[in-house]
Each structure stands twice: as C-alpha cells, then as structure tokens.
Amino acid sequence: MDAIERDLLLKIADLHGVPEGAYNIRDNGESAGRASTANIEIVSKTDGKSGIDIFVKPGTKNESVHIPVVLSKAGFQEVVYNDFHIGADADVVIVAGCGIHNCGGVDMTSRHDGIHTFYVGKNARVKYVERHYGEGDGNGENVMNPTTVIHLGEGAYMEMETTQIKGIDSTNRVTKADLEAGANLVIREKIYTHGKQSADTDFSVDMNGAGASADVVSRSVAADTSRQHFNSTMNGNAPCRGHTECDAIIMDKASVTAAPCLSANDIDAELIHEAAIGKIAGEQLIKLMTLGLTEKEAEEQIIKGFLH
C-alpha cells in the first residue's frame, strides 16, 4: 500500500499496520491481506459474488475482525457482499468501513456499495463499527451506499456504530433488522454533510419475539446547501420495546427531513419516536466566543461535541 492508502486505513479503522486477530483488507477490488484465527475464519465467496464470508465459532470471546476497504483509483466502482455468521454465545468486535481517495477530475465517480448481512446466533454479542470517509481534489464524486441486514437470534445483542466522517458526496444508507425473543439492537448513527452533498438514511426494524428491544439514534449536521433525509420504521410484532430518535443541526441553506414511523401489532408493544431539528443556539456561540474563539471556531467545537 502507498501513503494515501495507509492514511485512509488510519482514518476509517485506526490501523497503523497489520491488525491483530482476523482481518481482510480490500484495496481497489483486490485483497491486500487476509488472516484467519483458530476461532474466526474468513473465506472468499464461491457463489460468483464479490466479497467474503466470516465464520465465528460458537463461544468465541474477546476476539476482533477488521475488514476495511480502500479505493484510491479514480473512477473505481464496486459492489461487495460480506456475510457474517456469528455462533451462539460468541462475543466479538467487528471493524469495517470504506475510505475513498478520488482525484480523477470532473465527472469521475468513485463508488463503493457494501452489502453486509449478519446472522447472529443465540445469546451472541456483536459490536460493529463502520466508518465512511472520502477525500480528493473536489472535482469527481465519492459515492457510498452501505446496506446492513441484521438477523438477531434469541437473546442476541448487537451494537452498531456507523459514522460518515466527511467527503461523501452521495450516500443511501439502508439498515434492516429482525429480532427474535429477547434480542437487543442498539444503533448509533453520526453524519456530517456540507457543500452539495446528500445523505439518505433508512432504518427498518421488526421486533418479532417477546422481550425484544431496539434503540436507534441518529445524530447529524447539515451545512451549506447539503440535504439529508432520515426515515425510520419500527414494527412491534410481539411484546417488545422500541425507541427511534433523529437529532439534527441545520446550518446555512441546508435541509433536513425526518420521517419516523411506528407500527404496533401487539397490545404489549411499547414504541417511542423523537425527532428534533434546529440551528445552533446563539447563547452557545456567545459563551464560547467570550472564551476567545471566533464564531467559526465556536461552531466547530459545538459540532464536534454534538457528534462525539
């Protein structure tokens, strides 16, 4: 890997080199390194699709999987399918994400569509971290369309932390989940858009088993003339608890829309939604400016704290 690609890895996966444990690094559509462990096996797909299958043995504890993707060839476009098979009672951390460096000039589009499907076994626990980042000369477009499909078995738990750092001109982010009895899903999304960028988020959660619960929170900042749309659907099909929240800061001439939807199909389904969109409070700016910050510096500090 060259310096640009190593820098992308650092931004999306905090990697300074080869990670410990199981990993698969994808570089411009090719494998740049792969390792399995005694408990985690990574294999290439055999169904004709581009991507990998990750198998985590039942009972695996305190292990991690890194599967970052970097695109540095201007105009490179791909669709990748990664499936995660998490055995019962396992407890793992999975770090994914994609970084694009596009300096191909006007009308040159670099694009990564990642379809990740999780099959999480009974009483297993997964922490999934996914980061998206783009950079370049500002002429071409960086496009990312992540799709995450989650199947949580009985008593399973999954925490998903998904972040769009900067530099993504267009994104359509889709997450679908179904939960069996006692399963618990926690999602934290963070997005920042600026310029003419657009971001669409679509969450859909089906709580099908008794005692299932889901907590989906999106925090975002839209600046300049960027556009964001947040859509969240929760279906309570059994005695369950669900909470969905969209909290957004709007700046300049940007636009943000939020469309939460709840569907209770059981008398003991408890569902809540919250949505708040507004500008940075003037008193927050004034307070920071009295400490010696410029207005722009104050805005940056507020945004950083909001998305932390």
Contacts in CASP RR format, 6 or more apart in sequence:
PFRMAT RR
TARGET T0000
AUTHOR 0000-0000-0000
METHOD contacts of the structure
MODEL  1
MDAIERDLLLKIADLHGVPEGAYNIRDNGESAGRASTANIEIVSKTDGKS
GIDIFVKPGTKNESVHIPVVLSKAGFQEVVYNDFHIGADADVVIVAGCGI
HNCGGVDMTSRHDGIHTFYVGKNARVKYVERHYGEGDGNGENVMNPTTVI
HLGEGAYMEMETTQIKGIDSTNRVTKADLEAGANLVIREKIYTHGKQSAD
TDFSVDMNGAGASADVVSRSVAADTSRQHFNSTMNGNAPCRGHTECDAII
MDKASVTAAPCLSANDIDAELIHEAAIGKIAGEQLIKLMTLGLTEKEAEE
QIIKGFLH
1 9 0 8 1.000
1 27 0 8 1.000
1 32 0 8 1.000
1 70 0 8 1.000
2 72 0 8 1.000
4 72 0 8 1.000
4 101 0 8 1.000
5 27 0 8 1.000
5 70 0 8 1.000
5 72 0 8 1.000
5 101 0 8 1.000
6 17 0 8 1.000
8 70 0 8 1.000
8 72 0 8 1.000
8 99 0 8 1.000
8 100 0 8 1.000
8 101 0 8 1.000
8 133 0 8 1.000
8 135 0 8 1.000
9 15 0 8 1.000
9 17 0 8 1.000
9 25 0 8 1.000
9 68 0 8 1.000
9 70 0 8 1.000
10 16 0 8 1.000
11 99 0 8 1.000
11 131 0 8 1.000
11 133 0 8 1.000
11 165 0 8 1.000
12 68 0 8 1.000
12 70 0 8 1.000
12 97 0 8 1.000
12 98 0 8 1.000
12 99 0 8 1.000
12 131 0 8 1.000
12 132 0 8 1.000
12 133 0 8 1.000
12 165 0 8 1.000
13 19 0 8 1.000
13 66 0 8 1.000
13 68 0 8 1.000
13 95 0 8 1.000
13 96 0 8 1.000
13 97 0 8 1.000
13 131 0 8 1.000
14 95 0 8 1.000
15 66 0 8 1.000
15 68 0 8 1.000
18 33 0 8 1.000
18 35 0 8 1.000
19 64 0 8 1.000
19 66 0 8 1.000
20 64 0 8 1.000
21 35 0 8 1.000
21 37 0 8 1.000
21 40 0 8 1.000
21 63 0 8 1.000
21 64 0 8 1.000
21 65 0 8 1.000
21 66 0 8 1.000
22 35 0 8 1.000
22 36 0 8 1.000
22 37 0 8 1.000
22 40 0 8 1.000
22 41 0 8 1.000
22 42 0 8 1.000
22 54 0 8 1.000
22 63 0 8 1.000
22 64 0 8 1.000
22 65 0 8 1.000
22 66 0 8 1.000
23 33 0 8 1.000
23 34 0 8 1.000
23 35 0 8 1.000
23 42 0 8 1.000
23 65 0 8 1.000
23 66 0 8 1.000
23 67 0 8 1.000
24 31 0 8 1.000
24 33 0 8 1.000
24 34 0 8 1.000
24 42 0 8 1.000
24 52 0 8 1.000
24 54 0 8 1.000
24 66 0 8 1.000
24 67 0 8 1.000
25 31 0 8 1.000
25 32 0 8 1.000
25 33 0 8 1.000
25 34 0 8 1.000
25 66 0 8 1.000
25 67 0 8 1.000
25 68 0 8 1.000
25 70 0 8 1.000
26 32 0 8 1.000
26 67 0 8 1.000
26 68 0 8 1.000
26 69 0 8 1.000
26 70 0 8 1.000
26 80 0 8 1.000
27 69 0 8 1.000
27 70 0 8 1.000
27 72 0 8 1.000
28 70 0 8 1.000
28 71 0 8 1.000
28 72 0 8 1.000
28 73 0 8 1.000
28 76 0 8 1.000
29 50 0 8 1.000
29 71 0 8 1.000
29 76 0 8 1.000
29 78 0 8 1.000
29 80 0 8 1.000
31 44 0 8 1.000
34 42 0 8 1.000
35 42 0 8 1.000
36 42 0 8 1.000
37 63 0 8 1.000
39 56 0 8 1.000
39 57 0 8 1.000
39 59 0 8 1.000
39 60 0 8 1.000
39 63 0 8 1.000
40 54 0 8 1.000
40 55 0 8 1.000
40 56 0 8 1.000
40 57 0 8 1.000
40 60 0 8 1.000
40 63 0 8 1.000
40 65 0 8 1.000
40 92 0 8 1.000
41 54 0 8 1.000
41 55 0 8 1.000
42 52 0 8 1.000
42 53 0 8 1.000
42 54 0 8 1.000
42 55 0 8 1.000
42 65 0 8 1.000
42 67 0 8 1.000
43 52 0 8 1.000
43 53 0 8 1.000
43 55 0 8 1.000
44 51 0 8 1.000
44 52 0 8 1.000
44 53 0 8 1.000
45 51 0 8 1.000
45 52 0 8 1.000
45 53 0 8 1.000
45 81 0 8 1.000
45 83 0 8 1.000
49 81 0 8 1.000
50 78 0 8 1.000
50 79 0 8 1.000
50 80 0 8 1.000
50 81 0 8 1.000
51 80 0 8 1.000
51 81 0 8 1.000
51 82 0 8 1.000
52 67 0 8 1.000
52 82 0 8 1.000
52 83 0 8 1.000
53 82 0 8 1.000
53 83 0 8 1.000
53 85 0 8 1.000
54 65 0 8 1.000
54 67 0 8 1.000
54 82 0 8 1.000
54 83 0 8 1.000
54 84 0 8 1.000
54 85 0 8 1.000
54 94 0 8 1.000
55 85 0 8 1.000
56 63 0 8 1.000
56 65 0 8 1.000
56 84 0 8 1.000
56 85 0 8 1.000
56 86 0 8 1.000
56 87 0 8 1.000
56 90 0 8 1.000
56 92 0 8 1.000
56 124 0 8 1.000
57 87 0 8 1.000
57 90 0 8 1.000
58 87 0 8 1.000
58 88 0 8 1.000
58 89 0 8 1.000
58 90 0 8 1.000
59 87 0 8 1.000
59 88 0 8 1.000
59 89 0 8 1.000
59 90 0 8 1.000
59 91 0 8 1.000
60 87 0 8 1.000
60 90 0 8 1.000
60 91 0 8 1.000
60 92 0 8 1.000
61 90 0 8 1.000
61 91 0 8 1.000
62 91 0 8 1.000
63 92 0 8 1.000
63 93 0 8 1.000
64 92 0 8 1.000
64 93 0 8 1.000
64 94 0 8 1.000
64 95 0 8 1.000
65 92 0 8 1.000
65 93 0 8 1.000
65 94 0 8 1.000
65 95 0 8 1.000
66 95 0 8 1.000
66 96 0 8 1.000
67 82 0 8 1.000
67 94 0 8 1.000
67 95 0 8 1.000
67 96 0 8 1.000
67 97 0 8 1.000
68 95 0 8 1.000
68 96 0 8 1.000
68 97 0 8 1.000
68 98 0 8 1.000
68 99 0 8 1.000
69 80 0 8 1.000
69 96 0 8 1.000
69 97 0 8 1.000
69 98 0 8 1.000
69 99 0 8 1.000
69 112 0 8 1.000
70 98 0 8 1.000
70 99 0 8 1.000
70 100 0 8 1.000
70 101 0 8 1.000
71 78 0 8 1.000
71 98 0 8 1.000
71 99 0 8 1.000
71 100 0 8 1.000
71 101 0 8 1.000
71 102 0 8 1.000
71 110 0 8 1.000
71 112 0 8 1.000
72 100 0 8 1.000
72 101 0 8 1.000
73 110 0 8 1.000
74 102 0 8 1.000
74 103 0 8 1.000
74 104 0 8 1.000
74 105 0 8 1.000
74 108 0 8 1.000
74 110 0 8 1.000
74 140 0 8 1.000
75 102 0 8 1.000
75 104 0 8 1.000
75 108 0 8 1.000
75 109 0 8 1.000
75 110 0 8 1.000
75 111 0 8 1.000
76 110 0 8 1.000
76 111 0 8 1.000
77 109 0 8 1.000
77 110 0 8 1.000
77 111 0 8 1.000
77 112 0 8 1.000
78 111 0 8 1.000
78 112 0 8 1.000
78 113 0 8 1.000
79 113 0 8 1.000
79 114 0 8 1.000
79 115 0 8 1.000
80 112 0 8 1.000
80 113 0 8 1.000
80 114 0 8 1.000
80 115 0 8 1.000
81 114 0 8 1.000
81 115 0 8 1.000
81 117 0 8 1.000
82 96 0 8 1.000
82 114 0 8 1.000
82 115 0 8 1.000
82 116 0 8 1.000
82 117 0 8 1.000
83 116 0 8 1.000
83 117 0 8 1.000
83 118 0 8 1.000
83 119 0 8 1.000
84 94 0 8 1.000
84 116 0 8 1.000
84 117 0 8 1.000
84 118 0 8 1.000
84 119 0 8 1.000
84 120 0 8 1.000
84 126 0 8 1.000
85 119 0 8 1.000
86 92 0 8 1.000
86 118 0 8 1.000
86 119 0 8 1.000
86 120 0 8 1.000
86 121 0 8 1.000
86 124 0 8 1.000
86 126 0 8 1.000
86 156 0 8 1.000
87 120 0 8 1.000
87 121 0 8 1.000
87 124 0 8 1.000
88 121 0 8 1.000
88 122 0 8 1.000
88 123 0 8 1.000
88 124 0 8 1.000
89 122 0 8 1.000
89 123 0 8 1.000
89 124 0 8 1.000
90 121 0 8 1.000
90 124 0 8 1.000
90 125 0 8 1.000
90 126 0 8 1.000
91 124 0 8 1.000
91 125 0 8 1.000
91 126 0 8 1.000
92 125 0 8 1.000
92 126 0 8 1.000
92 127 0 8 1.000
93 126 0 8 1.000
93 127 0 8 1.000
93 128 0 8 1.000
93 129 0 8 1.000
94 126 0 8 1.000
94 127 0 8 1.000
94 128 0 8 1.000
94 129 0 8 1.000
95 129 0 8 1.000
96 116 0 8 1.000
96 128 0 8 1.000
96 129 0 8 1.000
96 130 0 8 1.000
96 131 0 8 1.000
97 130 0 8 1.000
97 131 0 8 1.000
97 132 0 8 1.000
98 112 0 8 1.000
98 114 0 8 1.000
98 132 0 8 1.000
98 133 0 8 1.000
98 144 0 8 1.000
98 146 0 8 1.000
99 112 0 8 1.000
99 132 0 8 1.000
99 133 0 8 1.000
99 134 0 8 1.000
100 110 0 8 1.000
100 112 0 8 1.000
100 133 0 8 1.000
100 134 0 8 1.000
100 135 0 8 1.000
100 142 0 8 1.000
100 144 0 8 1.000
100 168 0 8 1.000
101 134 0 8 1.000
101 135 0 8 1.000
101 136 0 8 1.000
102 108 0 8 1.000
102 109 0 8 1.000
102 110 0 8 1.000
102 134 0 8 1.000
102 135 0 8 1.000
102 136 0 8 1.000
102 137 0 8 1.000
102 138 0 8 1.000
102 140 0 8 1.000
102 141 0 8 1.000
102 142 0 8 1.000
103 136 0 8 1.000
103 137 0 8 1.000
103 139 0 8 1.000
104 137 0 8 1.000
104 139 0 8 1.000
104 140 0 8 1.000
105 137 0 8 1.000
105 138 0 8 1.000
105 139 0 8 1.000
105 140 0 8 1.000
106 139 0 8 1.000
106 140 0 8 1.000
107 140 0 8 1.000
108 139 0 8 1.000
108 140 0 8 1.000
108 141 0 8 1.000
109 140 0 8 1.000
109 141 0 8 1.000
109 142 0 8 1.000
109 143 0 8 1.000
110 140 0 8 1.000
110 141 0 8 1.000
110 142 0 8 1.000
110 143 0 8 1.000
111 142 0 8 1.000
111 143 0 8 1.000
111 144 0 8 1.000
111 145 0 8 1.000
112 143 0 8 1.000
112 144 0 8 1.000
112 145 0 8 1.000
113 144 0 8 1.000
113 145 0 8 1.000
113 146 0 8 1.000
113 147 0 8 1.000
114 145 0 8 1.000
114 146 0 8 1.000
114 147 0 8 1.000
115 147 0 8 1.000
115 149 0 8 1.000
116 130 0 8 1.000
116 146 0 8 1.000
116 147 0 8 1.000
116 148 0 8 1.000
116 149 0 8 1.000
117 148 0 8 1.000
117 149 0 8 1.000
117 150 0 8 1.000
117 151 0 8 1.000
118 126 0 8 1.000
118 128 0 8 1.000
118 148 0 8 1.000
118 149 0 8 1.000
118 150 0 8 1.000
118 151 0 8 1.000
118 152 0 8 1.000
118 158 0 8 1.000
119 151 0 8 1.000
120 126 0 8 1.000
120 150 0 8 1.000
120 151 0 8 1.000
120 152 0 8 1.000
120 153 0 8 1.000
120 156 0 8 1.000
120 158 0 8 1.000
121 152 0 8 1.000
121 153 0 8 1.000
121 154 0 8 1.000
121 156 0 8 1.000
122 153 0 8 1.000
122 154 0 8 1.000
122 155 0 8 1.000
122 156 0 8 1.000
123 154 0 8 1.000
123 155 0 8 1.000
123 156 0 8 1.000
124 153 0 8 1.000
124 156 0 8 1.000
124 157 0 8 1.000
125 156 0 8 1.000
125 157 0 8 1.000
125 158 0 8 1.000
126 156 0 8 1.000
126 157 0 8 1.000
126 158 0 8 1.000
126 159 0 8 1.000
127 158 0 8 1.000
127 159 0 8 1.000
127 161 0 8 1.000
128 158 0 8 1.000
128 159 0 8 1.000
128 160 0 8 1.000
128 161 0 8 1.000
129 161 0 8 1.000
130 146 0 8 1.000
130 148 0 8 1.000
130 160 0 8 1.000
130 161 0 8 1.000
130 162 0 8 1.000
130 163 0 8 1.000
131 162 0 8 1.000
131 163 0 8 1.000
131 164 0 8 1.000
131 165 0 8 1.000
132 144 0 8 1.000
132 146 0 8 1.000
132 162 0 8 1.000
132 163 0 8 1.000
132 164 0 8 1.000
132 165 0 8 1.000
132 168 0 8 1.000
132 171 0 8 1.000
133 164 0 8 1.000
133 165 0 8 1.000
133 166 0 8 1.000
133 167 0 8 1.000
133 168 0 8 1.000
134 142 0 8 1.000
134 165 0 8 1.000
134 166 0 8 1.000
134 167 0 8 1.000
134 168 0 8 1.000
135 142 0 8 1.000
135 166 0 8 1.000
135 167 0 8 1.000
136 142 0 8 1.000
140 169 0 8 1.000
141 169 0 8 1.000
141 170 0 8 1.000
142 167 0 8 1.000
142 168 0 8 1.000
142 169 0 8 1.000
142 170 0 8 1.000
143 168 0 8 1.000
143 169 0 8 1.000
143 170 0 8 1.000
143 171 0 8 1.000
144 164 0 8 1.000
144 168 0 8 1.000
144 171 0 8 1.000
145 171 0 8 1.000
145 172 0 8 1.000
145 173 0 8 1.000
145 174 0 8 1.000
146 162 0 8 1.000
146 171 0 8 1.000
146 173 0 8 1.000
146 174 0 8 1.000
147 174 0 8 1.000
147 175 0 8 1.000
147 176 0 8 1.000
148 160 0 8 1.000
148 162 0 8 1.000
148 174 0 8 1.000
148 175 0 8 1.000
148 176 0 8 1.000
149 175 0 8 1.000
149 176 0 8 1.000
149 177 0 8 1.000
150 158 0 8 1.000
150 160 0 8 1.000
150 175 0 8 1.000
150 176 0 8 1.000
150 177 0 8 1.000
150 178 0 8 1.000
150 185 0 8 1.000
151 177 0 8 1.000
151 178 0 8 1.000
152 158 0 8 1.000
152 177 0 8 1.000
152 178 0 8 1.000
152 179 0 8 1.000
152 180 0 8 1.000
152 183 0 8 1.000
152 184 0 8 1.000
152 185 0 8 1.000
152 212 0 8 1.000
153 179 0 8 1.000
153 180 0 8 1.000
153 183 0 8 1.000
154 180 0 8 1.000
154 181 0 8 1.000
154 182 0 8 1.000
154 183 0 8 1.000
155 180 0 8 1.000
155 181 0 8 1.000
155 182 0 8 1.000
155 183 0 8 1.000
155 184 0 8 1.000
156 180 0 8 1.000
156 183 0 8 1.000
156 184 0 8 1.000
157 183 0 8 1.000
157 184 0 8 1.000
157 185 0 8 1.000
157 186 0 8 1.000
158 184 0 8 1.000
158 185 0 8 1.000
158 186 0 8 1.000
159 186 0 8 1.000
159 187 0 8 1.000
159 188 0 8 1.000
160 175 0 8 1.000
160 185 0 8 1.000
160 186 0 8 1.000
160 187 0 8 1.000
160 188 0 8 1.000
161 188 0 8 1.000
162 173 0 8 1.000
162 175 0 8 1.000
162 187 0 8 1.000
162 188 0 8 1.000
162 189 0 8 1.000
162 190 0 8 1.000
163 189 0 8 1.000
163 190 0 8 1.000
163 191 0 8 1.000
164 171 0 8 1.000
164 173 0 8 1.000
164 190 0 8 1.000
164 191 0 8 1.000
164 192 0 8 1.000
164 193 0 8 1.000
164 199 0 8 1.000
165 192 0 8 1.000
166 192 0 8 1.000
166 194 0 8 1.000
167 197 0 8 1.000
168 193 0 8 1.000
168 197 0 8 1.000
168 199 0 8 1.000
169 196 0 8 1.000
169 197 0 8 1.000
169 198 0 8 1.000
170 197 0 8 1.000
170 198 0 8 1.000
170 199 0 8 1.000
171 198 0 8 1.000
171 199 0 8 1.000
171 200 0 8 1.000
172 200 0 8 1.000
172 202 0 8 1.000
173 189 0 8 1.000
173 199 0 8 1.000
173 200 0 8 1.000
173 201 0 8 1.000
173 202 0 8 1.000
174 202 0 8 1.000
175 187 0 8 1.000
175 202 0 8 1.000
175 203 0 8 1.000
175 204 0 8 1.000
176 204 0 8 1.000
176 205 0 8 1.000
177 185 0 8 1.000
177 204 0 8 1.000
177 205 0 8 1.000
177 206 0 8 1.000
177 214 0 8 1.000
178 205 0 8 1.000
178 206 0 8 1.000
178 208 0 8 1.000
179 185 0 8 1.000
179 205 0 8 1.000
179 206 0 8 1.000
179 207 0 8 1.000
179 208 0 8 1.000
179 209 0 8 1.000
179 212 0 8 1.000
179 213 0 8 1.000
179 214 0 8 1.000
179 240 0 8 1.000
180 208 0 8 1.000
180 209 0 8 1.000
180 212 0 8 1.000
181 209 0 8 1.000
181 210 0 8 1.000
181 211 0 8 1.000
181 212 0 8 1.000
181 238 0 8 1.000
182 209 0 8 1.000
182 210 0 8 1.000
182 211 0 8 1.000
182 212 0 8 1.000
182 213 0 8 1.000
183 207 0 8 1.000
183 209 0 8 1.000
183 212 0 8 1.000
183 213 0 8 1.000
184 212 0 8 1.000
184 213 0 8 1.000
184 214 0 8 1.000
185 205 0 8 1.000
185 213 0 8 1.000
185 214 0 8 1.000
185 215 0 8 1.000
185 216 0 8 1.000
186 214 0 8 1.000
186 215 0 8 1.000
187 203 0 8 1.000
187 214 0 8 1.000
187 215 0 8 1.000
187 216 0 8 1.000
187 217 0 8 1.000
188 217 0 8 1.000
188 219 0 8 1.000
189 201 0 8 1.000
189 216 0 8 1.000
189 217 0 8 1.000
189 218 0 8 1.000
189 219 0 8 1.000
189 220 0 8 1.000
190 218 0 8 1.000
190 219 0 8 1.000
190 220 0 8 1.000
190 307 0 8 1.000
191 199 0 8 1.000
191 201 0 8 1.000
191 218 0 8 1.000
191 219 0 8 1.000
191 220 0 8 1.000
191 221 0 8 1.000
191 228 0 8 1.000
192 220 0 8 1.000
192 221 0 8 1.000
192 223 0 8 1.000
192 303 0 8 1.000
192 307 0 8 1.000
193 199 0 8 1.000
193 220 0 8 1.000
193 221 0 8 1.000
193 222 0 8 1.000
193 223 0 8 1.000
193 226 0 8 1.000
193 227 0 8 1.000
193 228 0 8 1.000
193 254 0 8 1.000
194 222 0 8 1.000
194 223 0 8 1.000
194 224 0 8 1.000
194 226 0 8 1.000
195 223 0 8 1.000
195 224 0 8 1.000
195 225 0 8 1.000
195 226 0 8 1.000
196 224 0 8 1.000
196 225 0 8 1.000
196 226 0 8 1.000
197 226 0 8 1.000
197 227 0 8 1.000
198 226 0 8 1.000
198 227 0 8 1.000
198 228 0 8 1.000
199 220 0 8 1.000
199 226 0 8 1.000
199 227 0 8 1.000
199 228 0 8 1.000
199 229 0 8 1.000
200 228 0 8 1.000
200 229 0 8 1.000
200 231 0 8 1.000
201 218 0 8 1.000
201 228 0 8 1.000
201 229 0 8 1.000
201 230 0 8 1.000
201 231 0 8 1.000
201 232 0 8 1.000
202 231 0 8 1.000
202 232 0 8 1.000
203 216 0 8 1.000
203 218 0 8 1.000
203 231 0 8 1.000
203 232 0 8 1.000
203 233 0 8 1.000
203 244 0 8 1.000
204 232 0 8 1.000
204 233 0 8 1.000
204 235 0 8 1.000
205 214 0 8 1.000
205 216 0 8 1.000
205 233 0 8 1.000
205 234 0 8 1.000
205 235 0 8 1.000
205 242 0 8 1.000
205 244 0 8 1.000
206 235 0 8 1.000
206 236 0 8 1.000
206 237 0 8 1.000
207 213 0 8 1.000
207 214 0 8 1.000
207 234 0 8 1.000
207 235 0 8 1.000
207 236 0 8 1.000
207 237 0 8 1.000
207 238 0 8 1.000
207 240 0 8 1.000
207 242 0 8 1.000
207 269 0 8 1.000
208 237 0 8 1.000
208 238 0 8 1.000
209 237 0 8 1.000
209 238 0 8 1.000
209 239 0 8 1.000
209 240 0 8 1.000
210 238 0 8 1.000
210 239 0 8 1.000
210 240 0 8 1.000
211 238 0 8 1.000
211 239 0 8 1.000
211 240 0 8 1.000
211 241 0 8 1.000
212 238 0 8 1.000
212 240 0 8 1.000
212 241 0 8 1.000
213 240 0 8 1.000
213 241 0 8 1.000
213 242 0 8 1.000
214 234 0 8 1.000
214 240 0 8 1.000
214 241 0 8 1.000
214 242 0 8 1.000
214 243 0 8 1.000
214 244 0 8 1.000
215 242 0 8 1.000
215 243 0 8 1.000
216 232 0 8 1.000
216 234 0 8 1.000
216 243 0 8 1.000
216 244 0 8 1.000
216 245 0 8 1.000
217 243 0 8 1.000
217 244 0 8 1.000
217 245 0 8 1.000
217 247 0 8 1.000
218 230 0 8 1.000
218 232 0 8 1.000
218 245 0 8 1.000
218 246 0 8 1.000
218 247 0 8 1.000
218 248 0 8 1.000
219 247 0 8 1.000
219 248 0 8 1.000
219 306 0 8 1.000
219 307 0 8 1.000
220 228 0 8 1.000
220 230 0 8 1.000
220 246 0 8 1.000
220 247 0 8 1.000
220 248 0 8 1.000
220 249 0 8 1.000
220 256 0 8 1.000
221 248 0 8 1.000
221 249 0 8 1.000
221 251 0 8 1.000
221 303 0 8 1.000
221 306 0 8 1.000
221 307 0 8 1.000
222 228 0 8 1.000
222 248 0 8 1.000
222 249 0 8 1.000
222 250 0 8 1.000
222 251 0 8 1.000
222 254 0 8 1.000
222 255 0 8 1.000
222 256 0 8 1.000
223 251 0 8 1.000
223 252 0 8 1.000
223 254 0 8 1.000
224 251 0 8 1.000
224 252 0 8 1.000
224 253 0 8 1.000
224 254 0 8 1.000
225 252 0 8 1.000
225 253 0 8 1.000
225 254 0 8 1.000
226 254 0 8 1.000
226 255 0 8 1.000
227 254 0 8 1.000
227 255 0 8 1.000
227 256 0 8 1.000
228 248 0 8 1.000
228 254 0 8 1.000
228 255 0 8 1.000
228 256 0 8 1.000
228 257 0 8 1.000
229 256 0 8 1.000
229 257 0 8 1.000
229 259 0 8 1.000
230 246 0 8 1.000
230 248 0 8 1.000
230 256 0 8 1.000
230 257 0 8 1.000
230 258 0 8 1.000
230 259 0 8 1.000
230 260 0 8 1.000
230 275 0 8 1.000
231 259 0 8 1.000
231 260 0 8 1.000
231 261 0 8 1.000
232 244 0 8 1.000
232 246 0 8 1.000
232 259 0 8 1.000
232 260 0 8 1.000
232 261 0 8 1.000
232 273 0 8 1.000
233 260 0 8 1.000
233 261 0 8 1.000
233 262 0 8 1.000
233 263 0 8 1.000
234 242 0 8 1.000
234 244 0 8 1.000
234 261 0 8 1.000
234 262 0 8 1.000
234 263 0 8 1.000
234 271 0 8 1.000
234 273 0 8 1.000
235 263 0 8 1.000
235 265 0 8 1.000
236 242 0 8 1.000
236 263 0 8 1.000
236 264 0 8 1.000
236 265 0 8 1.000
236 266 0 8 1.000
236 269 0 8 1.000
236 271 0 8 1.000
237 265 0 8 1.000
237 266 0 8 1.000
237 269 0 8 1.000
238 266 0 8 1.000
238 268 0 8 1.000
238 269 0 8 1.000
239 266 0 8 1.000
239 268 0 8 1.000
239 269 0 8 1.000
240 266 0 8 1.000
240 268 0 8 1.000
240 269 0 8 1.000
240 270 0 8 1.000
241 269 0 8 1.000
241 270 0 8 1.000
241 271 0 8 1.000
242 270 0 8 1.000
242 271 0 8 1.000
242 272 0 8 1.000
243 271 0 8 1.000
243 272 0 8 1.000
243 273 0 8 1.000
243 274 0 8 1.000
244 260 0 8 1.000
244 262 0 8 1.000
244 272 0 8 1.000
244 273 0 8 1.000
244 274 0 8 1.000
245 273 0 8 1.000
245 274 0 8 1.000
245 275 0 8 1.000
246 258 0 8 1.000
246 260 0 8 1.000
246 274 0 8 1.000
246 275 0 8 1.000
246 276 0 8 1.000
246 277 0 8 1.000
247 274 0 8 1.000
247 275 0 8 1.000
247 276 0 8 1.000
248 256 0 8 1.000
248 258 0 8 1.000
248 276 0 8 1.000
248 277 0 8 1.000
248 278 0 8 1.000
249 277 0 8 1.000
249 278 0 8 1.000
249 279 0 8 1.000
249 280 0 8 1.000
249 303 0 8 1.000
249 306 0 8 1.000
250 256 0 8 1.000
250 277 0 8 1.000
250 278 0 8 1.000
250 279 0 8 1.000
251 279 0 8 1.000
251 280 0 8 1.000
251 299 0 8 1.000
256 277 0 8 1.000
258 275 0 8 1.000
258 277 0 8 1.000
260 273 0 8 1.000
260 274 0 8 1.000
260 275 0 8 1.000
261 273 0 8 1.000
262 271 0 8 1.000
262 272 0 8 1.000
262 273 0 8 1.000
263 271 0 8 1.000
264 271 0 8 1.000
280 299 0 8 1.000
280 302 0 8 1.000
280 303 0 8 1.000
284 298 0 8 1.000
284 302 0 8 1.000
285 295 0 8 1.000
285 298 0 8 1.000
285 299 0 8 1.000
285 302 0 8 1.000
288 297 0 8 1.000
288 298 0 8 1.000
288 301 0 8 1.000
288 302 0 8 1.000
289 295 0 8 1.000
289 298 0 8 1.000
293 301 0 8 1.000
END
